């Protein structure tokens, strides 16, 4: 019988004993008394035949107990509690002595009954039994005292391979030698080389950090222990450190193996930045375990985070996590490879161009691209089609970026016209301003909080932003607002998101990139997670400098507004054409935009062709 069954089988006995204790303590087992009050006793006493009475004396009351016979020779039980007053007690004794009753006086304060003893002892026993029962139910019996046991999930025979990881070839090259080490550790010992104890994968969410770690385990054919940084946290102090010890003990017993700690910043924050000391103890235990590991002992620790700047320096020094691998968002080539991997198990129309989709999705992570293809498959199923078409993928991209289309939301004619001109204003900047991102799609169908949007992408992906390109971006954000001013002589709240993004870029230009009259000085410490841009008390510059920064930001925004006004004013005919087409069609694709610019219509027909059709 295991411990849990033993506790459960013993619990009914505890309950029975508790009930008995209650019954004894409340005198429910005493005989039923026909005389229960002092007044009733005084009234009936002259008619009773009574020989003995026991009186238990307490500090405040007297308990009178006895048996008697009434005038009908019926047995009568006496159980009366008399409040302690001199007159009542004297009166009671006088009546009893007059009837020559033998009075047995007992000091009740010194008397200990079985019920009292039982009720006194059983209370703590019941409490302990109840606590043990609840702990057995919550913690699975014998697991109740195993709170410090490791929560790392062990996975054998991992199926993931390097072929399943696309778009991050350089990162894969960095970890291939770990696979070689786990398979052939002898040659490293012979050369006197040691493999890095810890490998830290740093990058935005969804870029494949966990996938890389699993691929290393799969290629090496070793056990894979995975745990999240939050799994070390518990309300009890010291539990996290205990789980760290348990995890490393388990891993060493099954070496060679890989330990993967996801979101390590949950326990690896710089000391002094944590809310409680429990996280510090957990971090210290991780450091101790990594220092105590023998070189080339077959245990490789891999961890992932998207905030390496907040990790404790002791965690990142050589001998611990002494190799950092940056896992960046994929470029166009990488996105194409990722799409090919996730398209293997999907029925996609042969006309779908995955390379064009990769071009359309800059800034998408691997997880985003997988989600796009999954959403497109769901959309195809909704329409009972056997293959995924281009329109499914196009809609899926929009859903991932902005949310589902809100086709039930109906604009008034005036609102629809305003949104159309607003989006047309953005499009004009993209079409006519050099260095501005090019327009790929325009729609006035609401998505999320946006009434419409322009899909604007650069001609080529660039890794370095120039001052001209940043200024052109701000101008493109201002295009919608300027179009509203020029056409309606009014402005709407629809430009709030554009203003927010334009202000963010302008602030970065001034405070981070040194692209203003303030010169090449960085006014924001990007390594400080508590930095608040624009707050001089936290950002490390004076109030006078803050005022100058605000002025520089204002200059950039104002200059961009005037630039947008100039470009749109010079292209009013194209503005009207795009806006009117949007009112009719609601969505215009990249090809249709090119036709509008070149031929004046979305079909790409020349004037002569149109006249012939009309004739």
C-alpha positions, 0 to 999 in steps of 0.5 A: 500500500502506498503512502497516499492510500494509507492516508486515505484509509486512515481518514475515516477513523479520524472522522469517526473519532471526531464525531464521538468526541463532539458527542461526548463533549456536548453530553449527547450521550447523557440520559434524557432528563425530564427536569431541566430547569431550576424553577421546574426542580423547585416546583416538583421537588416536594412531590419527588422521592429522592435519595441521592443528588450529585452537585458539581460545583464550578466557578459560575454554575452548579450542575445538579444531577440525580434520579428520583420517583414521582407520585406515580412511581415513575422514574425521573431524571434530574439534570439542572444547571443552577447559576451561582447566586447565594440565594439560589444555592442556599434555597436549593440546599435547604430544600434538599436537606429538608427532604433529607437527601444525601448530597454528594458535592464534587468540585467540577473544576478538578474533574476530567471527563473522558469526553473532555480529554477526547475532544481536547486531543482529537482537535489537533489530530483532525487538523493534522489529518486534514492537512495530510489529506489535502496535501495528498490530493494536491500533490499526488500523495508521495509527491507532496514533499517533492516540491524541489524536484526538477520540472525539466521535461525529458525527451528521448529520440528527438525527431527534429533535424537540421533539415527542419530548420531553415533560414538561419544557416550561419546559426546552424553552422555555429552549433554543428560542432556541438553535435560532433562533440557529443558524438566524438568527445574523445578527439576533443579531449585528445586535442585539449579542447573543451566544448563551450559549457553554455550556448546562449541563443539570442533573438526575437520571438519566433526566430527558431531558438528552441528549434535549433536546440532540439535539432542539436539533440536530434542530430546527436541522438541524446536526451533533451531536457527542456525547461522554462525560466519561470518553472524555477519560480515558486512561492517558497524561498529556496525551491528554485535553487533546489530544482536547479540542483535536481535538474543538473543531477538528473542530467549528469546521470544521463550524460551525454545530453542537452539542457535547454532553458527557455526564457532564461531572463526570468531567472537570470536578471542582473542582481538587484533588478529582481523583486525578491531574493528567491530569483537571486538564489536560483541564479547563484545555484545555476552559476555554481552548477556550471562552475562545478561541471567537469570539462567535457562531461557530456552535458551541454547547456543551451538557453534562449532569450530575447533580452540578453542586455538584462542578463547578469554579467556573471552568467555571460562570462567565459566558462559559463555561457561563453558563446552567444549566437544571434538568431535574427529575423530571416532575410528574403532568401531565408523566408523563402526557405522557411516557406518551402519547409512549411509548405511540404505538408500542404496542398498549395496551388502550383501558381503560388509563388513562394518567392514573391510571398517571401518578398512581401513579408519582410520582418516576419519571423519563422513562426509568423510564416508558419502561421501564414501558411496555416491560416491560408490552409484554414481559409481554403477549408472554409471555402471547401477547396482542395488547394491553397490559392494565392488569395488565401495566402494574401488574406492570411498575411493581412490577418497576421499583420492586422487581424481579420477583415471586419466586413460587417463594419459599414462606413457612411459614404462620407467616411468611406470617401475620407478613408479612401483619400487618406490611404491614397495620400500614403500611396502618392508618397510611396509612388512619387517620393524617392527613398520612400517604401513602395506601395504593394497593396491598398485597401479601405476594408477595416482590420483591427483598429485601422480603417484601412491600410497601405502595404508599403515595402522597400524595393530591396531589403536593407540592413542599414537605415539612412537618414534619407530613407528614415525621413522618407518613411516619416513623409509617407506616414504624413501623407494621409493627414495631408490628403485629408487637409487638402481635400476636406479642409479638415483632419480626422483621428485616423492618423493617430497611428501614423503620428505615433510611428512618425514620432518614434522614428524622429525620436530615434533619429535625434536620440539614438542615431545622431541625425540632427543638429545635436550631433552624433551623441546618443542620449538613450542608454539602450542597455537599461531596460528602465530607460524611458525616452523623453524622461530626462531623470531616467535617460541621463540628460538635463531638462534643457537638453530634453527641450532641445530634443523635443524641438529637433523632433518637432522640426523633423515632423514639420519638415516631413509635413511640408514635404508631403504637402508638396508631393501630394499637391503636385499629383492631385490628379493621381490622388483623385484617381486612386481614391475614386478607384478605392471607393469602387473596388475597396482593395487595389493590388500592386499590379492594379496600382501600376496600371493606374499610374501607367494607363489610368485604370486598373485593367491596364488598357490604353485609351484606344483599347477602351474606345474600341470596346465602347464602340 
